């Protein structure tokens, strides 16, 4: 179930701004409120010495969606989006119902029907403020096997945010045990098994015990003014995206070890686009003038309109313009990216809906990494070469999807 303090993203965002203004005004009343908001989303002030001290006992760095930002102080004033998974991705919190393509506000709009445990966990999330008054709970979206929530740390925390999340997990586990104990005496063995399938798991004393939540959590840190309403829309639309993924798992779940010629890719999207009648690599020089770029965009757009599928890493400004124009028009595209995929990777925003329509394929020839990396000149050249090889290789008819390796 999606819950926020107001019903609509934009009013909530401006309410949030008003709250910041009122809660951060100083005695003199001279400090500009925009500076206060900037304080919430500005980069952390951790020094290199502090960062180095945190890494003294760190082991080998492995790709993970649950690693904290080394440059951020998780006790300071900031807004976060938190994601927690059920251990084993068990659908304990309820079930999603509705029509993936029903309009917003309709009776068939996708939504989650919470189990008793799901209701209890949602209540625990909103109870965080009672334990830590420095934290304002802004929103939550429960899903069958995970949850998303937005927390606003208004004042300096006495402990790390991770300890807050750990306490929340402990509270949820306590509630889960209470539900288990309350249900068990009231039913026969067969009825109890049915009741507990979405309400609780075996107690800690049994051999099959599993914790409620998986280890760790994912966090996103608010870094720009327009991210907050985007976050709210992301939470609200989660049930719809889940139903779309169930309708088109081949387009919306990542794949791995996909061979095209001599290259092996991970990716997401519609691989049938590789069977298009004509694939065309997009190359646009940085030396072109504005008028020349407009001409090139028009030429590639006409090719897409005639049925060609454009392939590009979209690196140069001209290449970005071409791919954006074609993408916005709803024509199929294949994009080469530097960062690879994990089993839990998924396309976001407009890319998600393009994949759901089968008009987008995203490929990466490299492994996934969490840290931000700047593309080198060699990588740019290699990605453009890969796009060219894909267009030529498949156009020659030497790649057939039914014979690919996808382990």
Secondary structure, 3 states (H helix, E strand, C coil): CEEECCCCHHHHHHHHHHHHHHHCCCCCCCCCHHHHHHHHHCCCCCCHHHHHHHCCCCCCCCCCCCCCCCCCCCCCCEEEEEEEEEHHHCCCCEEEECECCCCCCCCCECEEEECHHHHHHHHHHHCHHHHCCCEEEEEEEECCCEEEEEEEECCCCCCCHHHHHHHHHHHHHHHHHHHHHHHHCCCCHHHHHHHHCCCCCCCCCCCCCCCCECCCCEEEECCCCCHHHHHHHHHHCHHHHHHHHHHCHHHHCCEEEEEECCEEEEEEECHHHHHCCCEEECCCCCCCCHHHHHHHHHHHHHHHHCCCEEEECCCCHHHHHHHHHHHHCCCCEEEECCCCCCCCCCCCHHHHHHHHCCCEEEEECCCCCCCCCCCCHHHHHHHHHHHHHHHHHHHCCCCCHHHCCCC
